[in-house]
Amino acid sequence: MNQPTHHQIATYLTDYVLSELVKYVMEDTGCSIEDAMERVYNSSLMTALQDEENELYVQSPAYLYELLNQQPSHGVT
């Protein structure tokens, strides 16, 4: 059996973190999944998560959610 590559692991962890962030936004704000996804995917945190070199995706979703909350909400309430 082949070992997963660094890129495969990073992609898996990033996808997991993103799904958790969307859930957190929905739970905290009561917004729709579409609005929560828009907030997460349009954030500067998303850009940072996609940079595999900084390995931000290994941080806990709760920690990353705190970082997301420090950014402007882009109109999502």
C-alpha angles and dihedrals in degrees: 000000000000121000115239115256123243089253093053091050092047091050093049093048093044091052090050093049092048093052090050092049091052090051092050092051091049093048095046099042104026090229126145122270089251092056092045091050091048091053094048098040094046094049126104086238088068090057090050092048091053092057100090093191095069091049093213088151090076091067119097118269089237091057092046090049089057088053090049091052090056089064126079111275097231091228097306112135 
